[in-house]
């Protein structure tokens, strides 16, 4: 088929070439209704974008191409029955009718007004009536004016094509400003294609002489009016965009988007999807468009059309990113767009990415990503915008940059820089506000190999990453050890809590790898306490502190990675001592678990021999005092690092982040667990609000099951209180308590040493509490 460039008005001109003459257009009965005026959100977005482009072309010197329109032509009658282009032709008919009416040049005898629908008689009659009646100036909207005319018959209200035409006319009307001169617009529309100018709105007309052949083509290419998918809409628009500015790239796009590019996506879809790759295309396209937007960092054109008060469509955003004349980075963005697809052609992306990344492992080989899959491409085309994280977005961008610059980046440089991108992006990322900064930083790391002046990422992470580079450059032998530490899920690349002493780094890395296992987490925390107070201040002026949970990795990640290298000295010093101790014992043939248990036991024995029972002793000895749930938070109103850390009174384990969740007294619960007291006492585990009014809501204690008496932990011992209504048990309680040392306030006292700024227990108060509860239970309480 031979194509002829023309415009809507030019289509009706007497032919000067061998194309058939067109004297009338009739939408054939096999076509669907006019759909551009439907009111659903997807159609509305397409309509607005299409009309904006048309009006822009009609009111400026720019040209708009509508690709090809083809159809059957009855050469004797001059009747064109379009098989592809019905929606565009109908919109053009309505636009020309509106502009001609406003310009006062609507001539009912003009050939271009012979436009009708064979789908329904009502639609045919409506277009005929429009041709005979011009829309007057200075009246209401076209739809209100038309439906109020005596020639508008009632049955037309039920015709979906007519309803869509009225919506389209109103949309055209909304886009004409009062200052717009309709005569100038009509003059633009009257221009025919020339060698120098295609006209305001033009298309390539492809006549199909035989109707049967035309129907076959229609059925094959248009699926009898099946609505286009968002990807098909994007593809048509994007091809037109690229064709205007980069013909060579347009040919590459046309030859690949339904061929080699689609084959790459099909490798994923054929494994169990819906066997349609449109959704995968759209997700990857969205990723590439957003990368371009973030690289451009132009906040005035992202996402929203502020003047139109609406979100921009992906097609509009692609136009601004890749082809718009106002964007100085359009060529760079086009290069990246084509590379993002071409780079995977002839490969299996999964295999390519598994050479770079893994979902597990440490030290050597592919870089662990701490996610379910190393296949970032596969995850992007199925989860982008939903479960594809900001870090994964940046890592995929980094990979694409590396592949784009592979001629000047050695594989070992790519691995080092990708690892650093993983490390600095492992912290919280504000996707809504800072992605342009992150993208710029990733580009600087990957292409320039720079670890300074990186916007967005935390300065202390960037500084520490640069420190690691220097250490590895000066001491290559410790590279594997650094990687082994940073590949742990407890730190995820951020090793600010670890000494980088080259002389001891390898041994400490081995020790850390051996004792970081989840099954050893509780013992690891207990052994670490023997080396010092490693609690992290969380909130409430340092009164809420974190020691790590025996079950939750993220609590340890908070503890080991929150803050700068300087800030993390509180945990780095105890860690270093523990690693050295474990490394020495493992060097002597001890297993990691045995080494931790020996460190714990020896320290406890030393404190017992000295009769020194501080809070670290209780948390180290008693599993019930440690945090097995929540984030490892402890609250103590009297915490003071200068006088020994936590006090004994109200040393609480917070199950959540504060008292709105469960909480428990660490020392009472240690007694409840170690003494097996569940038969005689309720677990000391509470909500903040208690229903019984007699209980001190801010200071509950362990409650005995029979008498409902409560035992509360005080700084110097234990208070025992009966409920107000149980006065009958006072004498029984006094008798039972007579076997214990008490002070004037009735407190069962713990023997303490007054030496130092804060008294220290010289007897184990947990064992005293167990004896106390058992004595009360034996007394019938």
matplotlib code that plots the C-alpha trace (Angstrom):
import matplotlib.pyplot as plt

x = [0.0, 1.2, 0.8, -0.1, 0.6, -2.5, -4.7, -8.4, -9.4, -6.8, -8.2, -11.2, -9.2, -9.3, -6.3, -3.2, -1.6, -2.7, -4.5, -8.3, -10.6, -12.5, -15.9, -17.4, -16.3, -18.5, -17.5, -18.4, -20.8, -18.0, -16.4, -17.2, -18.8, -16.9, -15.1, -12.9, -15.6, -16.1, -16.0, -13.8, -10.5, -8.3, -10.2, -10.3, -6.5, -6.0, -8.5, -6.9, -3.5, -4.6, -6.6, -3.8, -1.4, -3.9, -4.8, -1.1, -0.4, -3.4, -2.4, 1.4, 3.8, 4.5, 3.2, 1.5, 1.6, -1.2, 0.6, -1.3, -5.0, -6.1, -9.4, -11.4, -12.2, -15.0, -13.4, -16.7, -18.5, -15.4, -16.5, -13.8, -14.7, -11.8, -10.6, -8.0, -8.3, -12.0, -11.4, -8.8, -11.0, -14.1, -12.1, -10.8, -14.3, -15.5, -12.5, -13.0, -16.7, -16.1, -13.3, -15.2, -18.3, -16.3, -14.6, -18.0, -16.8, -18.9, -20.4, -22.9, -21.9, -18.2, -17.0, -15.4, -18.8, -19.9, -18.9, -21.3, -21.6, -23.1, -23.0, -26.3, -28.8, -28.9, -25.2, -25.4, -28.3, -26.5, -23.4, -25.6, -27.4, -24.1, -23.1, -26.2, -25.9, -23.0, -22.2, -22.8, -20.4, -20.9, -23.3, -23.2, -21.1, -21.6, -23.4, -25.8, -26.5, -26.9, -29.2, -31.4, -31.9, -35.2, -33.4, -31.8, -34.3, -34.7, -33.5, -30.1, -29.6, -29.3, -26.7, -23.2, -21.4, -23.4, -22.8, -19.1, -19.1, -20.8, -18.2, -15.4, -16.9, -17.0, -13.4, -12.4, -14.4, -12.6, -9.2, -10.0, -9.1, -11.1, -8.1, -7.7, -8.4, -10.5, -9.6, -5.9, -6.6, -8.7, -6.0, -3.6, -6.0, -6.4, -2.7, -1.9, 1.3, 4.3, 7.9, 8.7, 5.7, 3.3, 0.6, -0.8, -2.3, -1.5, -1.5, -0.5, -3.5, -3.3, -6.1, -7.1, -8.9, -10.6, -13.1, -12.5, -8.8, -9.6, -11.8, -9.1, -6.6, -9.0, -9.8, -6.1, -4.8, -7.7, -9.4, -12.8, -12.7, -11.0, -9.8, -6.1, -4.1, -2.2, 1.0, -0.4, -1.4, 2.1, 3.8, 1.9, 2.5, 6.1, 6.9, 5.4, 7.5, 10.8, 10.0, 9.7, 13.1, 15.3, 14.3, 17.1, 16.2, 12.5, 13.4, 15.4, 12.4, 9.9, 12.1, 12.8, 9.8, 7.7, 10.7, 13.9, 12.8, 9.5, 11.5, 13.4, 10.2, 8.6, 11.3, 9.7, 6.1, 6.2, 7.1, 3.7, 2.2, -0.9, 1.2, 0.8, 3.8, 2.0, 2.1, 5.8, 6.6, 4.7, 6.4, 9.9, 9.0, 7.8, 11.1, 13.1, 11.0, 11.3, 15.1, 15.2, 13.1, 15.3, 18.4, 17.0, 15.9, 13.3, 10.7, 8.4, 7.7, 7.5, 4.3, 1.9, 0.7, 0.3, -1.6, -4.0, -4.2, -3.8, -1.2, 0.6, 0.3, 3.3, 3.2, 3.4, 6.2, 8.1, 7.7, 9.1, 12.0, 13.0, 12.0, 10.8, 12.8, 13.0, 14.9, 18.6, 19.1, 16.6, 19.3, 21.1, 17.8, 17.0, 20.4, 19.6, 16.1, 17.4, 20.3, 18.0, 16.3, 19.1, 21.5, 19.4, 18.9, 20.5, 21.1, 19.2, 19.0, 18.6, 21.9, 23.6, 22.5, 23.3, 26.9, 26.7, 24.4, 23.1, 20.3, 22.7, 26.4, 29.3, 32.8, 33.6, 31.6, 28.3, 27.1, 24.3, 21.2, 19.3, 16.2, 14.3, 16.0, 19.2, 17.3, 16.6, 15.3, 12.8, 11.6, 11.3, 9.1, 6.7, 6.8, 7.9, 5.9, 4.6, 7.2, 10.3, 12.2, 14.1, 17.4, 16.5, 15.7, 19.1, 20.9, 19.2, 20.1, 23.7, 23.9, 22.5, 25.1, 27.9, 26.7, 26.5, 30.1, 31.5, 34.2, 35.9, 34.9, 36.8, 34.7, 36.5, 35.6, 32.0, 31.8, 33.4, 31.2, 28.0, 28.9, 29.2, 25.9, 24.3, 26.0, 25.1, 21.5, 20.9, 19.6, 16.2, 15.6, 13.0, 11.7, 9.2, 11.7, 15.3, 15.4, 17.0, 19.8, 20.2, 20.3, 22.9, 25.0, 24.8, 25.9, 28.9, 29.9, 29.5, 30.9, 33.4, 34.4, 34.0, 33.0, 32.6, 30.1, 27.3, 23.9, 21.1, 22.9, 23.9, 27.3, 28.5, 27.7, 29.5, 32.5, 32.8, 32.5, 35.4, 37.4, 36.8, 38.1, 41.3, 41.8, 41.3, 43.6, 46.4, 45.8, 44.3, 44.6, 41.7, 39.3, 37.6, 37.3, 35.6, 33.2, 32.5, 31.5, 29.4, 27.5, 25.9, 22.2, 22.8, 24.7, 23.9, 27.0, 27.3, 30.2, 30.7, 30.5, 33.6, 37.2, 39.1, 42.5, 44.2, 46.3, 43.3, 40.5, 40.6, 40.4, 37.6, 35.6, 35.9, 34.7, 31.8, 30.7, 30.8, 28.8, 26.3, 24.1, 20.4, 20.6, 23.3, 21.7, 20.6, 23.9, 25.7, 23.9, 24.6, 28.3, 28.5, 27.2, 30.2, 32.4, 30.5, 27.3, 26.5, 23.0, 21.9, 20.0, 16.7, 14.4, 13.1, 16.4, 18.3, 15.9, 14.7, 17.7, 18.2, 20.2, 19.0, 16.4, 17.3, 14.9, 14.8, 17.6, 16.4, 16.8, 20.5, 20.8, 19.4, 22.0, 24.9, 24.2, 22.4, 24.8, 28.2, 31.4, 32.0, 28.5, 28.9, 31.9, 29.6, 29.1, 32.3, 34.5, 32.6, 32.3, 36.0, 36.8, 34.3, 35.6, 39.2, 38.2, 36.1, 38.9, 41.5, 39.2, 38.4, 42.1, 42.5, 39.9, 36.7, 33.4, 31.8, 28.9, 31.2, 33.4, 30.4, 29.2, 32.6, 32.9, 29.5, 30.1, 33.5, 32.3, 29.4, 31.6, 33.9, 31.0, 29.6, 32.9, 33.0, 29.3, 28.7, 25.3, 24.5, 22.0, 24.5, 24.9, 21.1, 20.7, 23.7, 22.7, 18.9, 17.3, 14.0, 15.5, 16.6, 14.4, 13.0, 10.4, 10.1, 13.1, 15.2, 14.1, 14.5, 13.1, 14.5, 13.7, 16.9, 19.4, 22.6, 25.8, 28.0, 26.7, 26.4, 23.7, 20.3, 18.9, 17.0, 13.6, 11.3, 13.7, 11.2, 11.4, 9.2, 7.6, 6.8, 8.3, 6.7, 4.1, 1.1, 2.1, 3.1, 5.8, 7.3, 9.6, 12.9, 14.0, 10.5, 10.2, 13.7, 12.5, 9.2, 11.0, 14.0, 12.0, 9.2, 6.7, 3.8, 1.8, 1.6, 2.1, 0.9, 3.5, 4.6, 3.6, 1.2, -0.6, -0.4, -4.0, -5.2, -8.9, -8.5, -8.3, -6.2, -3.2, -0.6, -1.1, 2.5, 4.1, 2.4, 4.1, 4.0, 0.6, 0.1, -2.8, -4.5, -4.4, -3.9, -1.0, 1.6, 5.4, 7.1, 10.8, 12.3, 15.9, 16.7, 14.4, 10.8, 7.5, 4.6, 1.0, -2.4, -5.5, -7.5, -10.4, -8.1, -7.5, -8.2, -4.8, -2.7, -1.6, -0.9, 1.3, 3.2, 3.9, 5.2, 7.4, 8.8, 11.4, 12.9, 15.0, 12.8, 13.3, 11.0, 8.8, 8.2, 10.3, 12.0, 15.6, 18.4, 21.8, 23.8, 27.2, 27.0, 30.4, 30.2, 27.6, 24.9, 24.4, 25.2, 23.5, 25.7, 23.2, 21.3, 17.9, 16.4, 17.0, 15.7, 12.5, 12.0, 12.3, 9.9, 7.2, 7.5, 7.2, 4.1, 2.6, 3.4, 1.5, -1.6, -1.2]
y = [0.0, 3.5, 6.2, 9.9, 12.6, 14.8, 16.7, 16.3, 19.0, 18.0, 14.5, 15.9, 17.8, 16.6, 14.3, 15.5, 12.1, 8.6, 8.4, 7.8, 10.8, 11.1, 12.8, 11.3, 9.4, 6.8, 4.9, 1.3, -0.9, -3.2, -0.4, 0.3, 3.4, 6.6, 6.1, 9.1, 10.8, 8.1, 9.4, 6.7, 8.0, 6.1, 7.4, 10.9, 10.9, 9.8, 12.4, 15.2, 14.3, 13.9, 17.2, 19.1, 18.0, 18.8, 22.3, 23.0, 22.2, 24.2, 27.3, 27.3, 26.7, 23.1, 20.1, 17.0, 13.7, 11.2, 8.2, 6.3, 6.1, 3.5, 2.3, 0.9, 3.4, 2.9, 4.6, 5.1, 6.8, 8.3, 6.8, 6.2, 3.6, 3.8, 0.6, 2.2, 5.8, 6.1, 7.8, 10.2, 11.1, 11.7, 14.0, 15.9, 16.3, 17.7, 20.0, 21.4, 21.9, 23.8, 26.0, 26.7, 27.6, 30.0, 31.5, 32.0, 29.9, 26.8, 26.0, 23.1, 22.3, 21.9, 18.4, 17.7, 17.9, 14.7, 12.6, 10.0, 6.8, 3.5, 2.0, 3.6, 5.8, 8.2, 8.9, 9.4, 11.9, 13.7, 14.4, 15.5, 18.0, 19.4, 20.1, 22.3, 24.2, 26.3, 26.7, 30.4, 32.5, 33.6, 30.9, 28.0, 24.9, 23.0, 20.1, 22.3, 24.4, 21.3, 19.3, 22.5, 22.8, 21.9, 19.7, 17.6, 14.7, 12.8, 9.3, 10.7, 10.9, 7.1, 6.8, 6.3, 7.7, 11.0, 11.2, 10.8, 13.4, 15.9, 15.2, 15.7, 19.0, 20.3, 19.3, 21.1, 24.2, 24.2, 24.5, 27.6, 30.7, 33.9, 35.6, 32.7, 33.9, 31.2, 32.7, 32.1, 28.5, 27.9, 29.2, 26.7, 23.9, 24.9, 24.4, 21.4, 19.3, 20.6, 19.6, 22.2, 21.8, 19.0, 21.3, 21.7, 18.2, 15.6, 11.9, 9.3, 8.1, 4.5, 3.5, -0.1, -0.6, -4.0, -4.1, -7.8, -7.2, -4.2, -6.2, -8.9, -6.2, -4.6, -7.9, -8.7, -5.3, -3.8, -6.9, -5.6, -2.6, -4.2, -1.3, -0.6, -1.5, 1.3, -0.1, 0.0, 3.6, 4.5, 2.7, 4.5, 7.9, 7.2, 6.0, 9.2, 11.3, 9.6, 9.8, 13.5, 14.1, 11.1, 9.2, 6.7, 5.8, 5.6, 2.8, 1.1, 1.4, 0.1, -2.8, -3.8, -3.0, -5.9, -8.1, -8.4, -6.3, -8.2, -11.5, -10.5, -9.9, -13.0, -15.1, -14.1, -14.2, -17.7, -19.1, -18.7, -15.3, -14.4, -14.7, -11.0, -8.7, -5.4, -4.9, -5.8, -3.3, -0.6, -1.2, -1.1, 1.9, 3.7, 2.8, 4.3, 7.4, 8.0, 7.5, 10.2, 12.6, 12.0, 12.6, 15.8, 17.0, 19.4, 19.6, 21.8, 19.0, 15.8, 13.9, 16.9, 19.4, 22.2, 24.5, 21.6, 20.4, 16.8, 14.0, 13.8, 10.6, 8.4, 9.5, 13.1, 12.5, 10.5, 13.4, 15.8, 13.5, 12.2, 14.7, 18.1, 20.9, 22.6, 19.7, 20.0, 16.3, 14.8, 13.2, 11.7, 10.4, 8.9, 7.2, 5.7, 4.6, 2.6, 1.2, 0.1, -2.2, -3.0, -4.1, -7.2, -8.3, -11.7, -12.3, -13.8, -10.9, -13.3, -14.9, -11.6, -10.3, -13.5, -12.9, -9.6, -10.3, -13.1, -13.4, -14.7, -15.4, -13.3, -12.2, -13.3, -13.8, -12.1, -9.3, -10.3, -8.1, -9.1, -9.6, -12.5, -12.4, -11.0, -10.7, -6.9, -6.8, -9.5, -7.9, -4.5, -5.7, -7.4, -5.3, -1.8, 0.9, -1.7, -4.0, -2.8, -0.8, 2.4, 0.6, -2.0, 0.9, 2.5, -0.8, -1.5, 2.0, 1.4, -1.9, -0.2, 2.6, 0.1, -1.8, 1.4, 2.3, -1.2, -0.2, 1.9, 0.1, -3.1, -5.8, -5.4, -1.7, -2.4, -4.9, -2.5, 0.4, -1.7, -2.9, 0.7, 1.6, -1.2, -0.1, 3.6, 2.9, 0.3, 3.0, 4.7, 6.3, 9.0, 8.0, 10.9, 13.7, 12.7, 10.3, 12.9, 13.3, 9.5, 9.0, 11.7, 10.1, 6.7, 8.1, 9.7, 6.5, 4.3, 6.5, 8.7, 6.3, 9.2, 8.8, 12.5, 15.1, 12.6, 14.3, 12.6, 9.8, 10.2, 11.9, 9.4, 6.4, 8.0, 8.9, 5.4, 3.9, 6.1, 4.9, 1.3, 2.1, 3.6, 0.7, -1.9, 0.1, 0.2, -3.3, -5.5, -8.5, -7.4, -6.8, -10.2, -9.7, -6.3, -7.8, -10.7, -8.4, -6.0, -8.9, -9.8, -9.2, -7.6, -4.6, -4.7, -3.0, -0.5, -1.5, 1.7, -0.3, -2.4, -1.5, -1.5, -2.4, -4.3, -6.4, -7.9, -7.5, -11.0, -12.7, -10.5, -11.0, -14.8, -14.4, -12.3, -14.7, -17.6, -15.9, -13.9, -16.9, -16.5, -19.5, -17.9, -14.5, -14.6, -16.0, -13.4, -10.6, -12.0, -12.5, -9.0, -7.5, -9.0, -6.6, -3.5, -1.4, -1.4, 0.0, 2.6, 5.7, 5.6, 8.3, 10.0, 11.6, 8.3, 6.6, 4.2, 2.2, -0.7, -3.9, -6.0, -8.7, -12.4, -13.1, -10.0, -9.2, -5.7, -4.7, -5.6, -3.8, -0.7, -1.1, -1.6, 0.8, 3.9, 6.8, 7.7, 5.8, 8.2, 7.8, 4.0, 3.9, 2.7, -0.6, -0.9, -1.1, -4.1, -5.7, -5.5, -7.1, -9.9, -10.6, -10.8, -13.1, -15.4, -15.4, -16.5, -19.3, -20.5, -20.5, -22.9, -25.2, -24.1, -24.0, -20.5, -21.5, -22.9, -19.8, -17.5, -19.7, -19.9, -16.1, -15.7, -18.3, -17.1, -13.5, -14.6, -16.7, -13.7, -11.4, -14.1, -14.5, -10.7, -10.6, -7.9, -8.2, -5.2, -5.0, -6.4, -9.5, -10.1, -9.7, -11.8, -14.7, -14.8, -15.4, -14.1, -10.6, -10.3, -9.1, -12.0, -9.9, -6.4, -4.3, -4.9, -1.7, -1.3, 1.7, 2.8, 6.2, 6.1, 5.1, 7.0, 5.9, 7.9, 5.9, 2.5, 2.4, 0.9, 0.9, -2.0, -0.2, -0.4, -1.9, -2.5, -4.5, -2.8, -5.2, -2.4, 1.0, 2.4, 1.6, 1.5, -2.1, -4.9, -4.3, -6.3, -5.9, -7.5, -8.6, -9.9, -11.8, -13.3, -14.7, -15.9, -17.8, -19.1, -20.1, -21.8, -19.7, -19.9, -22.2, -19.7, -16.3, -14.6, -13.6, -10.1, -8.9, -5.9, -3.4, 0.3, 0.6, -1.8, -2.1, -2.8, 0.6, -0.5, -1.4, 1.3, 1.7, 3.1, 0.5, -3.0, -6.0, -9.8, -10.9, -14.1, -16.2, -17.0, -13.8, -11.4, -9.9, -8.0, -8.1, -5.0, -4.6, -1.5, -0.2, -1.8, -4.8, -5.9, -4.5, -6.8, -5.4, -7.0, -5.8, -3.3, -5.8, -8.6, -7.2, -10.6, -11.8, -9.1, -11.2, -14.2, -11.9, -10.5, -14.1, -15.2, -12.1, -12.6, -15.0, -12.1, -9.1, -6.0, -2.2, 0.2, 0.6, -3.1, -3.7, -7.1, -5.8, -7.1, -7.0, -4.2, -2.6, 1.2, 1.7, 3.9, 6.4, 3.8, 0.8, -2.6, -5.8, -8.2, -11.0, -12.2, -10.5, -12.9, -15.9, -13.8, -13.0, -16.7, -17.7, -14.8, -16.0, -19.6, -18.6, -16.6, -19.4, -21.9, -19.6, -19.8, -16.4]
z = [0.0, -0.9, 1.7, 1.1, 3.6, 4.1, 6.5, 7.3, 4.9, 2.4, 2.3, 0.5, -2.1, -5.7, -6.0, -7.9, -7.6, -8.1, -4.8, -5.0, -4.6, -1.3, -1.3, 1.8, 5.0, 6.6, 9.7, 8.7, 10.7, 11.7, 13.8, 17.4, 18.8, 19.1, 22.4, 23.0, 24.9, 27.5, 31.1, 32.7, 34.1, 31.6, 28.5, 30.1, 30.4, 26.8, 25.6, 27.5, 26.3, 22.7, 22.6, 24.3, 21.6, 18.8, 20.2, 20.7, 17.0, 15.8, 17.8, 17.3, 14.5, 15.5, 13.6, 14.9, 13.1, 13.7, 12.1, 9.4, 8.7, 6.3, 4.9, 2.0, -0.8, -3.2, -6.2, -8.0, -5.1, -3.5, -0.2, 2.4, 5.1, 7.6, 9.1, 11.4, 12.5, 13.3, 16.6, 15.2, 12.2, 14.4, 16.7, 13.7, 12.3, 15.6, 16.0, 12.4, 13.0, 16.2, 14.8, 11.6, 13.6, 15.9, 12.8, 11.0, 8.0, 8.4, 4.9, 5.0, 1.4, 2.2, 1.3, 4.6, 6.4, 4.6, 7.6, 9.0, 11.0, 9.6, 13.1, 14.1, 12.1, 15.1, 14.9, 11.1, 11.5, 14.3, 12.2, 9.3, 11.6, 12.9, 9.4, 9.0, 12.2, 13.3, 17.0, 17.8, 19.8, 23.4, 24.4, 26.9, 26.3, 23.0, 24.7, 26.5, 23.3, 21.1, 23.4, 23.7, 20.0, 18.3, 15.8, 18.6, 18.9, 22.1, 21.0, 20.3, 24.1, 24.2, 21.5, 23.1, 20.1, 20.3, 24.0, 23.4, 20.7, 23.1, 25.7, 23.1, 21.9, 25.5, 26.0, 22.8, 24.0, 27.4, 25.7, 23.7, 25.6, 25.1, 23.5, 20.9, 17.4, 15.6, 12.2, 12.8, 13.9, 10.8, 8.7, 10.3, 9.7, 6.1, 5.4, 3.3, 3.5, 1.5, 1.2, 3.9, 6.2, 6.9, 8.2, 11.7, 12.1, 9.5, 8.9, 6.3, 4.4, 3.2, 0.8, 0.6, -2.7, -2.0, 0.8, 1.6, 2.0, 4.2, 6.5, 6.9, 7.8, 10.2, 12.0, 12.2, 13.4, 15.4, 16.9, 15.9, 18.2, 21.2, 23.4, 23.3, 26.3, 28.1, 26.7, 23.1, 23.7, 25.1, 22.2, 19.5, 21.2, 22.0, 18.5, 17.1, 19.6, 18.6, 14.9, 15.1, 16.7, 15.9, 12.8, 13.1, 16.6, 15.5, 13.1, 15.8, 18.2, 15.6, 14.8, 18.4, 20.7, 19.3, 18.6, 20.6, 23.5, 23.7, 23.6, 26.7, 28.7, 27.2, 28.9, 32.2, 31.2, 29.7, 33.1, 34.5, 33.9, 31.9, 28.7, 28.0, 28.4, 28.3, 32.1, 32.3, 29.5, 31.4, 34.7, 33.1, 31.1, 34.2, 35.9, 32.9, 32.7, 36.5, 36.3, 33.6, 35.7, 38.8, 36.8, 35.3, 38.8, 37.4, 40.1, 38.0, 35.5, 37.6, 38.0, 38.1, 35.6, 38.1, 35.8, 34.8, 38.4, 37.4, 37.3, 34.1, 32.1, 31.5, 27.8, 28.8, 31.2, 28.5, 26.1, 28.6, 29.5, 26.1, 23.3, 24.6, 23.2, 26.6, 28.2, 27.6, 28.8, 26.3, 24.2, 27.2, 28.5, 25.0, 25.1, 28.5, 27.4, 24.4, 26.4, 29.2, 26.7, 24.3, 27.0, 27.8, 24.2, 23.5, 27.2, 30.1, 32.6, 35.5, 34.6, 34.1, 37.5, 39.3, 38.4, 40.3, 43.2, 45.4, 47.9, 50.5, 51.1, 52.5, 51.8, 48.3, 45.1, 44.2, 46.5, 48.8, 48.5, 51.6, 49.4, 48.0, 44.6, 42.9, 39.7, 39.9, 36.3, 36.9, 40.1, 38.4, 35.5, 38.0, 41.1, 40.3, 42.1, 44.6, 46.2, 44.4, 47.0, 46.5, 47.1, 44.4, 42.1, 42.7, 42.3, 39.0, 37.8, 38.9, 36.9, 33.8, 34.2, 34.5, 31.5, 29.5, 30.5, 30.3, 27.9, 30.6, 33.8, 34.7, 36.4, 39.7, 39.7, 38.9, 41.9, 44.3, 43.3, 43.3, 46.7, 47.9, 46.3, 48.2, 51.5, 51.4, 50.2, 53.0, 55.4, 55.3, 51.9, 51.4, 48.0, 47.8, 48.4, 47.8, 44.8, 42.5, 45.1, 45.4, 41.7, 41.2, 44.0, 42.4, 39.1, 40.7, 42.5, 39.4, 36.7, 38.6, 41.4, 43.9, 47.5, 48.3, 47.6, 47.4, 47.9, 49.7, 51.5, 55.2, 55.5, 58.0, 55.8, 52.8, 55.0, 56.4, 52.9, 51.8, 54.9, 53.9, 50.4, 51.8, 54.2, 51.3, 49.0, 51.6, 52.9, 50.1, 52.3, 54.6, 51.7, 52.2, 55.9, 55.4, 53.0, 55.3, 58.1, 55.9, 54.2, 57.5, 57.7, 61.1, 59.5, 55.8, 54.6, 57.5, 59.7, 61.7, 64.9, 63.9, 64.3, 61.0, 62.5, 59.6, 62.1, 63.7, 61.2, 59.7, 63.1, 64.3, 61.1, 61.6, 65.2, 64.2, 61.5, 64.0, 66.8, 64.7, 63.9, 64.9, 67.2, 69.2, 69.4, 73.0, 74.2, 72.0, 73.8, 77.2, 76.5, 75.0, 78.3, 80.1, 78.1, 79.0, 79.0, 75.2, 75.6, 73.0, 74.0, 72.1, 73.6, 76.7, 77.5, 77.5, 79.8, 77.0, 75.8, 73.4, 74.2, 71.3, 71.1, 71.3, 68.4, 66.1, 63.7, 63.1, 66.7, 66.4, 63.1, 64.8, 67.6, 65.3, 62.5, 63.9, 64.0, 62.9, 63.7, 66.6, 67.9, 67.9, 70.2, 73.0, 71.3, 69.3, 72.4, 73.9, 70.5, 69.9, 73.3, 72.7, 69.2, 70.5, 73.3, 71.0, 68.4, 71.1, 72.3, 68.8, 68.0, 71.0, 69.4, 71.1, 69.2, 68.9, 71.2, 73.8, 73.6, 74.3, 77.2, 78.8, 78.6, 80.2, 82.9, 83.9, 84.2, 86.3, 88.6, 89.1, 90.1, 92.4, 94.1, 94.7, 95.7, 93.1, 91.6, 89.4, 86.5, 84.0, 86.2, 86.3, 82.5, 81.8, 84.1, 83.7, 80.3, 81.7, 82.2, 78.6, 75.7, 73.7, 72.0, 70.6, 69.6, 72.8, 74.5, 78.2, 80.2, 83.6, 85.1, 87.1, 84.3, 84.7, 83.0, 85.4, 88.5, 87.0, 84.4, 85.2, 88.7, 90.2, 90.5, 87.6, 85.1, 82.4, 79.1, 76.5, 74.1, 71.7, 71.5, 74.6, 77.3, 74.9, 74.3, 76.7, 79.2, 82.0, 85.0, 83.9, 87.4, 88.5, 85.3, 85.7, 89.1, 87.6, 84.8, 86.8, 89.9, 87.9, 89.7, 87.1, 89.4, 92.2, 90.5, 87.3, 84.7, 85.4, 81.9, 81.7, 79.6, 80.6, 81.6, 84.2, 85.1, 88.8, 90.5, 93.4, 91.3, 90.8, 87.1, 86.7, 89.0, 88.9, 90.4, 90.2, 91.4, 93.5, 92.2, 95.5, 97.6, 94.6, 96.6, 94.6, 94.8, 93.4, 92.9, 94.7, 94.7, 98.0, 98.0, 97.5, 98.6, 99.2, 99.2, 99.6, 97.8, 100.1, 100.4, 101.8, 105.3, 106.6, 105.3, 107.0, 109.9, 107.6, 105.5, 108.5, 109.7, 106.3, 106.0, 109.5, 108.0, 105.9, 106.8, 106.5, 107.1, 108.9, 105.8, 105.6, 102.6, 102.3, 101.9, 99.7, 101.2, 99.5, 99.6, 100.2, 98.5, 95.4, 94.1, 93.9, 96.3, 94.7, 95.6, 97.5, 97.4, 94.3, 94.5, 91.9, 94.2, 97.1, 95.2, 94.4, 98.1, 99.0, 96.5, 97.6, 101.2, 100.6, 98.6, 101.4, 103.8, 101.7, 100.1]

ax = plt.figure().add_subplot(projection="3d")
ax.plot(x, y, z, "-o")
ax.set_aspect("equal")
plt.show()
